[in-house]
Amino acid sequence: MTTVTFDTLQLVDKLKAAGFQQAQAEAVIRVIAEAQDTLVTQAYFDHKLEKELAPIRTDQDVQKWMTVVLLAGVLSLVLKAFF
């Protein structure tokens, strides 16, 4: 997963200028940096979604073939009855 890099010292200075104490500003930046490590990217989400949907798609393919075979059987019985 990709992360966005930022200058933590610069952000600490901005928070201090806004009225935060040094320890508070550092804690806020630390929390932001840790939160970015757990962000889910679009590519990761797409990969996981594709992995989870694969069995469902397989089941749908099996159901389609079963339907075709069933309809072919019914059609053959109908044709046999009339011809």
Beta strands, then each sheet from edge to edge (+ up, - down):
end
